[in-house]
Amino acid sequence: MVGKVAIIGAGPSGLSLLCWFAKMKREGKVIPDLICFEKQSDWGGLWNYTWRTGFDEHGEAVHGSMYRYLWSNGPKECLEFPYYTFEDHYGKPIPSFPPREVLFDYLKGRWNQEDIKKYIKFSTVVRDVCYNQATDDFTVSTKDLTTDEVADGERFDYVVVASGHYSIPNVPTFQGIEKFPGRVMHAHDFREANEFAGKRLLLIGASYSAEDIALQCLKYGAKNIICTWRTKAMGFNWPDGISERPLVQKFEGKTAFFKDGTTAEVDVVLMCTGYLHSYQFLRENLRLKSRNTLYPSNLYKGIVWMKGGNNKLLYLGVQDQCYTYTMFDVCALWAAKLIQADFTLPPREQMERNWQSWAERNSELKDVFQMIDFQTDYVQELAKECGSDYPYDLDVADIFYAWAKHKAENVATYRDQSYASKFTGTKSPIHHTTFMKALDDSLQTFMDQRKN
């Protein structure tokens, strides 16, 4: 029996793990001693919105990248827990693309089903994790940010890293940007689209952040937005006011020079250049180093770290994502069952071949539909291995396909679509206000389905 488990991070992945262990305890099973270390003062991970940027009240780097007016960029039907639906939580069907506050409230409803807050040490940052070869366990060193005290190292049998990978910004540089006479920032510090009303924005990047922030800023009054890409344009049917150009090469004053020879005057440079996997609290032999990808290397089942820790260092939620809440959930159950010794790991050679085959398939994916199929297969495989403890069919590829097609048709209106829940069969209502005109993202306004 495992004695003690450290969980680093009280976001959706870490809290899913706590929920599964709490359920096991309710059912009469003996579970390990659990301690979840959370740097923030409340649970939720990235969903725990903060106005702060740069550093928090304790001098720690701000974890959150969440911004006001964020709405789901995928149908809620693709992230719905099969055993706790949105109808279960809200008592009625709701539209398919909710804003942040609505999604966060739903998550908290799931977490509050179990008695898990007692396991969490809030305002506690992990400083060092070391694997002890001689005793086959870990020493975890932490600091209480409220009391400003560093604790003695504590021993654990397993360590689960669930600290997320959308907090440490990747910030490139460009010739002349140091003299740019305007705002230069990364999407990590973006909080309020109204700040840029009447401004000319240059967004560097061609992925989800650039797409969403461009629409947000246009929605709240930006004069125009240029998205500049390095490898491939997003290629959406953009509304007037948003355009794309090849990668910016340099800046002279407020003039941006692009690879195709064109120029533009801009007031703001906003880098939507992604995030880094960064686990500075882990020793070298325990640290995952990866770009943002659907299947990071050296992780058996995308969970068990293969390069140190004797299969007792687990990572949760480190993948790029089509699936989100349900993927975190089934990964967490699989990890809990492993820790509980409900199943044993295969020989190391087989584990190596397994992750390598997934990584090779990942490298050959050609489009968003293949990406959807890839992650569908991944979550379905884990659900199958969890057996009767997870008797759910998580395959929502058909909804993802429809979403991708709607988005390709019109990136400004795909959030106005409606889908049916896989688990209740109920088709969601159409929101009372179209996305580009819905300026109030509060839970109260969203749930009031009377026409404005």
N, C-alpha and C positions, 0 to 999 in steps of 0.2 A: 504493500500500500504506500502510495506517495504521501509524504508528510506535509510538504509545504510548496505552494506555487506562487510566484510573483507574476503579476500582470501589469505591464507598463502601458498605461493609457486607458482612460474611461470614456472612450468614444464608442461608436456603434459596434466595432469588433470586440473590444475588451468587455463591453457590457453584455454582448451576446454570450460570451463565455461565462460570465458570472451568472447570467440567467439560467443557462443550462445546468451549471453546477447546483444552483439553488433548487431547480426542479428535481434534480437527482436526490438532493437532501430531503425535500418534501416527500419523495417516494420511499424514504427509508434507507437510502443508500449512504454509506460512509463516504464523505468527500474530503479532499485535502484541506489544510488550513490555507486560506486565500487572502492575499493582500494585493489590492490594486492601487498602484501609485499614479496619481493624476496631478499634473502641474497646475492646472487651472483650479479655481475655487468651486467649480460646479461641473456636473457631467455633461457629455454631449460631444466632446471633441470639436471638430470644425463647425458643428451645428450650434455650438454655444457662441453666439455672436458677441463680439466685443467692438467697442468704438476705438479701442487702442490700436496703435500701430507702432512698429519699432520695438519698444520694450514695455513690459507690464509694470505694475506697481512695485514688483520686487526686483526689477532690473533684469529679468529674464526676457529672452526673445519672445515676442508675441507669437502664440501658436496659431491663432485663427486667421484664416484667409476669407472668411465669410463677409459678404457685403449686403447692405440694405437693398431691398427690392429684388432679391434673387428669387426666381421661380424655378421649379423643377424643369430640367431640360430633357427629361424623359418621362413617359407616362408613369403615373403612380402605380398602375397595374403591373408594371415590370419590377417593382421593388416591394410589393405587398407581401407581408408575412402570410403564409397559407393558413395558419392557426390563429391569426389576429389581424383581421382585415380592416380596411378603412371604415367599412360599415359597422364593424364591431366597435370601433373606437368612437366614431362620430354619431352613430345611431341612424345614419341615412347615407345614401350615395352622395359623393361630392365630385366635382370636376376632375379631369385627368391630370391637370398640371397645377398643383398647388404651390403657393409661395413657401418660403423657408419656415415661417412660424407655424404653418399648418403641418408641415412634415415633421418638424421638431416636436410638436405636441403629440403627434402620432407615435413617434419613437419613445417619448417619455411614458406614454400609455403602456407600451409593451414592457418597458423596463420596470415600471411600477407594479406589474403583475407579480414580480418576485421581490423578496426582501434582500436586496443586494447592496444598498447604500452602506450598510454596516461593514462591508468589505473594503471600502474605498478610503484611502488616505488622500484627502484633497490638499491642494497647495503644497504638494510634496514632489520634488523633482529628483529623478534618478540621475546620479552623477557617474556611477561606474558599475559595470557588470563584469565579473571575472569568473571563468570556469576553473574549478579546482580539480585537476587531474587525479590527484591522490585519493580524494574523497568522492569523486563523481557527483559534485554538486556545484552550486554557484554562490558567490558572495556578491550581494547587491548593496551598494552604498547610496544613501539618499540624503537630501537636505529638506528640512521643514522650512518652507519659505515664510510662514507666518511668524515663527519664533526665531528665524535666522540661525538655526542650529543644524549642524551636520551630524547625522546619526552614525553609530558604529555599524560596520558591515554586518548584514544579516544573511543567514544561509538559507538557500532554497534548493529544492530538488529539481524543479522545472522553472524556466523563465519564459514567459510569453510576451513577445514584443507586439504591441497593438497601438503604437504611437502615431500611426499615419505617415503619409509621405506627400502631403500638400501644405507644408509649412515652411520649408527652407527654399527660398526662391533661387532660381537659376537666372543670373543677371549678366548677360553679355555686355560688351562695350563696343562703341562705334567711334570712328574718327570724328572729332569735333564735339562730341556730346558733352564733354566737360565744360564747354563754353555755351551750351544751349541756354538762351535767356528765358526759360520757362520751366514748368513743372516736369521733372523726370521721375518716374516711379515704376514699381513693379505691381502687378495685379494683386500680390499678397497684401499690399497696403491700400488697395482700392476699397472704399467704404460707401461713398455717397455720389451717385451719378449727377445730382443737381449741381455739384461743384463745377461741372464742366459745361453748363448751359452757355450757349453762345460761343463756345470754343471750337477750334480746329484741332482734332486729335489725330495722332499717329499711333496706332497700335501695332507693336512688333510681335508677330506670332500668327499662327494659322491653325489653332485648335480651339477647344471648348471655351477657354477664357476669353480669347479674342472675339470669338463669335458672340458670346453672351454679353460681354462688356460693351461691344460695339452697339448692339441693339439697345442695351440699357441706356447708354449715353445719348443715342438718338432719341429714344423715348422721352428722356427728360431734358431735351432741348439743346443738345450739342449742335453746332453749326454744320459740321461734317466730320466724317471719320474715314481715314485711310488705314486699311490693314495691310501690312507688308509681310510677305512670306519668303522663306528661305528655300524650301524644297518643292512645295506644291501649294497653289492657291486653294482656298476653301471652295470657291466656285459656286457659291450659293446665288440664288435669285434675290439679290439684296434690294431692300427698299431704297428709294432716293435718299442720298446723304451718306451712304456707305459704299466704298469702292475698295478694290484690291490692287496692289502693285508688287512687283518683285522686290527683293530685299533692299532696304535702305543701305547705302554704302557709307555716307558721311553726312555731317551737318556743318553748315556755315551760318551762324546766327540762327534764325528761325527757319532757314531753308533746308529741307531734306532732299538729298540726292539719291535717286533710286537706280537699281541695276540696269533698267531699261533706258536710262538716259533722261528720264523725266525728273522734274523737281516739284516741290510743293511747300508752301508756307504753313507751318503748324505752330500751335501754341502749347501743346502738351505732348510728351512722349511717354507712352504707357506700355511697359514691357509685359507681354503675355507670353513669356518664354518658358513657362513650366517651372517645375520644382525638382529638387534633388532628393534622392534617398539619402538620408543623413541620420546616422545612429551614433552620435559622438559619445554616448554613454557606454557603448559596447567595446570590449577589447577587440583587437584586430582580427583574431581568428573567429570572431562571432559576428562580424559586421557584414550585412548584405550590401553589396555594391552593384547597383543596377540603374539603367535608364528606366523610364516609365514604360512598362510593357505588360502585356496580358499574362506573361509567364516568366517572372524573374528566374535566373539560373540558380542552381545549387539548392533548390527547395523541393524536397519530395512532397508530392501532392500540393505544391505551392505553399507548404506549411513548415515542414521539418527541415531545419538547417543542416546541411550535409558537411560543412567544413570545420566544425568544432562543436563542442558541447555534448558529444555522445548521444545525439538524437533527442536531447532534452531542452534545446532552445527552439522555440516555435515562433513563427511569424504569422500574424493574421492581418488581412486587409492590405497586402503590399502590391496587389495587382493593379494594373490599369483596369478600367471597369466599363462593362456594359451593364451587367448585373451589379447590384450594390447591396442593399439590406439583406436580401435572401442569400447572396453569396457569403457575406460576412457571417450570417447566421449558421449556415451549414458547415462552413469552415470551423467555426467555433465549436459546434457539436462534435465534429470529427476530432478536433484537438482535445476536447474534454474526454471523449471515449478513449483516446490514446493514453492520456494521463491516468485514466481509471483502469487501464490495462484490459479494456473490453476487447481489444484485439492487439496483436503483436505486429511489429514491423517485419517486412521480408528481409532477406540478406542484403547487405550493402550494395552489391553489384546490381541487384534487381532494382533497388531504389535509384541508383545512378542512371540506369537505362530508362527508368520511368520518367524522371524529370527531363532527361535529355530528349526523349521522344516528343514530349510536350513542347519543349523549347524549340525544337526543330520545326514542328508543325506551325508554331507561332511565327517563326521567321518567314514562312512561306505564304502567310495570309495576304490576300490581294485587295480586299475591299471590306466595307463595313458589314456586309452580309456574312462573309467568312469569319469576321471577328465575332459576330453574334453567335454563329454556329459553334465556334471554338469555345467560347465561355459557357454556352449552354451545355456542351458536352462535359465541361469541367465540373460545373455545379451538379449536374445529373449524376456524374460518377461518384462524387463525394456523398450525395444523398443516398445513393444505392448502397454504399459501403457503411452508412450509418444504420441501415436496416430498418427494423420496426420503430426505432426511435425517431425516424424522419420519414414517414410514409407519404411523402408529398411529391407530386410532379411539378418541378420548378420551371419547366420549359415554357417560356413565354416568347420564343423566337418569332412567332407569327405577329405578336404585337410590336416587337422591335422592328420587324420588316416594314410594317405599315407606317410606323413612326419615321423610319429612315426615308421612306418614299415621300411622306408628307413634308418632311424637312427639306428634301431636295427640290420639291415643287415650290415651296415658299418658306424661307427661314423665319419670316416675320409672323407667319400665321399658323405654324404647325402646333403651337400650344393651344390653339382654339379648337383642336380636334377632340373627339370623345372615343373612349374605348370601354370594353366590357371587362369586368373582373374575371380572371380565370377561376377564382375560388368561390365567388358568389353567383356568377352569371349575370350580374346587374350591369347594365350599361350606364356609364357616368353621365350626369347632366352636363349640358353646355354652360360654361361660366357666363354670368350675366354681362360681363364686359370683355371685349377682345383684349388679348395680351398687350398689344401696343398702346391701348388706351386705358388699361387698368393701372392707375398710378398709386392707388392705395393697396398695399400688399398685406394689410393686417388680417389676422385670423377672423376677427369679427366681420369685416367687410366681405371677405372671401366666402364665409359661411352663410351670409345673408344673400340668398339667391334671388332676391327681388331685383328686377331690372332697374338700373340707375336712370 
